[in-house]
Amino acid sequence: MSSIIIEIRAGAGGEEAALFAQDLFKMYSKYAETQDWQTRVLDSNQSEIGGIKQITFEIKGNNAFSKMKYEGGVHRVQRIPKTEKADRIHTSTVSVAVLEKPETTAIKINQSDLKMDFFKSSGPGGQNVNKRQTAIRLTHKPSGIVVTSQTTRNLEENKKAAMEILKARLFERERKEIENKISGERREQIGNADRSEKIRTYNFPQDRITDHRINKKFHNIEKIMSGNLKPIIKALTSN
C-alpha cells in the first residue's frame, strides 16, 4: 500500500481558479473513493466564496502513486464562472503536484535545521478562526522549503502533518536531483509532472477535456469531474 501527497494551488484567474481548485479536489476525492483509497487533508486555505486557494492532502491505497503521478502539472479550465454576469468564458489555471510519500526511515531531518513558527488558524478571507496558536509553519533552513498546516485545532497533529509534507517535498527534491544526474537533463516524458507545464484543458462549453501530453480528447466532463478518472488514467498509463 502506497501513500502520496497532493498539492493543489489556484493559479491565474482569481476566485474562479480557486473554485476550480475546489472542483479538482472533489474529483480526486471521489476517484479515491472508487479505488477504496483513504483521503486525509493536511493543510488548506479557502477563498471567500468557497473555493480553495491551496490544499494539501494525503491519499493512501494500493497503486495510488502509479495511477495519480500523471496528474502533476498545470490544469487549465475554460468556462463561464459563477461570478460572471455577462456569460463570458474565462480561462483559469490550477497547478497540481503529486509527491510520493517516503518511508519513515527514508528521510531524516535534524531538528536544528528547522525553524518553527506558530500562529492562529485562518478561515476564508484570512480571518482568525481559532483563539489559540495551533497552526504551524516549518522552514527547512538548508533547502529553504516552507510548509504549513492548520487543518485541526491540535498543535501536535498539525505539526505531524507539516512534517509529512516537508519529508515528501524533500524526497521529491532528492529524486529529481538523482534523475537529473542520470539523464543530464530533465526527462521529457509523461509523468515528470513539472508544475510549469500545461498538461490538460477542461473546456466546459464544449464538454471536452484534452490531455495535451497524449493529444487525446475525452467527453462527458461532468461525469469525469464526479470522479470518473479511469478513462484518462488508463489512456495515460497505456500510452
N, C-alpha and C positions, 0 to 999 in steps of 0.2 A: 504494500500500500504506500503510495507516494503522496507528498504534500507539496502544494505550490502556493505562492503568494502573488496575488494580482493587484496591481495598482492602476486605478483609472483616474485620469485627470482631465477636466474640462479645458479645452484649448480656445481657439478663435471662435467667437460667436456669443460671448457673454452668457446671459441666462439660458439661451437656447442650447448652448454647448453643455451647460450644467444639467439641463433637463435630459439631453441625450446621454450624458454620462450615467444618469439615473436609469435610463432605459437599458443601457448596456449591462449595468449591474444586475438588473432584474432578469435580463436574458441569460446571463451566465448563471445566476442563482437557480433559475428554473431548469436550465440544462443540467446543472449539477444534481438536481432532484431526480431527473430521468436516469442518471447514471448511479444513483444511490450514493452520491458523494456528500460529505458534510461541509457546510459553509460556516465560516465564523468571521465576523467583521473585527478588524484590528484597529482601524482608525478611519474617521470620516469627517468631512466638513461640508455641511449643507449650504445651499443658497437660500435666499429669502423666499423664493416661490416654490420650494420643494424639490429643486434639483440638487445635484451633488457637484461641488467644486472639486473634491478629491475624495477617494475612498480606497482603502487598502484592506483586503480580506484574504483569508486562507481557505483553500479548497483541499480537502483530504479525501482520497479514494483511489481505487485501482486505476492505473494508467492515466491519472489526472494530468501529469506533465506532458506525456506523449500526445495527448489529444488537444490540450489547451495551449501548447507552446506557439502555435501558429497565430494566436490572437494578438501577439505583441506587435505594436506599431500604431500608426495614426489611422483612426476611423473617421471618415467624412460622412456627414449627413446632409441631405438636401430635402427640405420640406418646409411647409408653412408653419411657423411657430405658433404656439398658443397665444403668445403675446402680440402677434402680428394682426393689425386691423385692416390692412389693405390687400390681404390674400397674396402677398408676395412671397416667393420661395427664397429662403435663406440657406446659406451654406455655412456649416459649423464643423469644428473638428474636436475630437477627443483622443487623447493618447492612452494606450494600454501597454503596461509592462507585465510580463509573465516571468516570475522568478522561481526557480526550483529551490525548495526549502532544503537546506543542508541537514545532514545527520547531526545529532547533538555534539559529537566529537569532531566534526569536520572543520569548524571554525572556532578558534579560540580568541577571546577578546580580553585584553588586560584592562582591569578597572581603572588603572592610571591613564589609559588612553581615552577615557570617556569624560565628557562634561555633561552633567545632568542639570536641567532647569525644570522647575515645577511651576505650573500655572493653573488657573481655573478653566474648566471645560467651557467651550463656547458653543452656542447654537446658531441657527440661521441668522445672518446679519452680523454675527460676531458678538452678540450679547452673551454675558456670562450666565450659565445655567446651573452652576454649582457654586456653593459658598466656600467650599474648601479647595485647596490646590491639589487636585487628584490627577490632572493631566501632566504628561511628561514629555520633555524634548531631550533627545540624546544626540550629542555631537561626537562623532568618532574623529578625534583630532588628527591621527595620521592620514586618513583618507579625505577628511572634510565632509563626509556623509552625515546628513542630519535627518533624523526621523522623529515623528511624534506619535503619541497615542492618547486618546481621550474618550475612548468608547464607553468605559464603565466609570463608576464613581469610586472605584477601588484603586488606590495608587499602585499597589503591588501588581495587580492584574494588568494595569496599563503599562507598567514598567516591563513586565514579562512580554507583552505583545510588542512593545517597541524594540526589545532585544531580538525578537524573532524576525522582525522586519529588517533590522540592521544586519543580522547574520545572513539573511537571504541576499541583501544587496552586496555585501562583501563577497559572498560565494559567487554571485554573478560576475562581479568585477574580476575575481580571480580566474573564473572560467574563460572570460573574454581575453584576458592577458595571455593565458596559455594558448588559446586558439589563435591569437594574432602571432605569437611566436612560431607556431607550427606552419601557418599559411603565409606569413609575411605581410598579410593584409587582411582586412575584414572579409569574411566569406560572403559572396554574392549568391545566396541561396534562400529558399523558403525556410523559415524557422529561425533566422538570425534575429529577427524582431527588433531591428533598430527603430527607436521611437520617432526618428525624423522621417521615416518612410510612410507614405500613404499606402496602406495595404488594401483598403476596402471602402467602397462608397455605398451608402444606403439612400436610394432615391425613392422617396415615398410617393410622389405624384405619379411616377411610372411603375410603381410596385416592383422595384427591381433592386437587387443587391449585386454589386460587381466586385469580385475579388481580383485585384489588378495583378497579383503575382502569377496567377494561372489564366488570367483573361477569361474568366468564366462568370456567367450571369445566373442568378437564382431569383425566382419569383415567389409570390405569396409572402411578402415581407412581414405581415402581421403575425403569421404563424411562426416564422423564424424568430422574431423578436419575443415570442412567447416561449422560447426555449428549444425550438426545433432546429438546433445547430448541426444535427447529424449529417445532412447532405453536404454542407460546406466543409465540415471537418473531414468527411470521407473523401471528398474531392481533393483536399489538400494533402492528406496522408498518402493517397494513392498516386499522386502526381509524380 
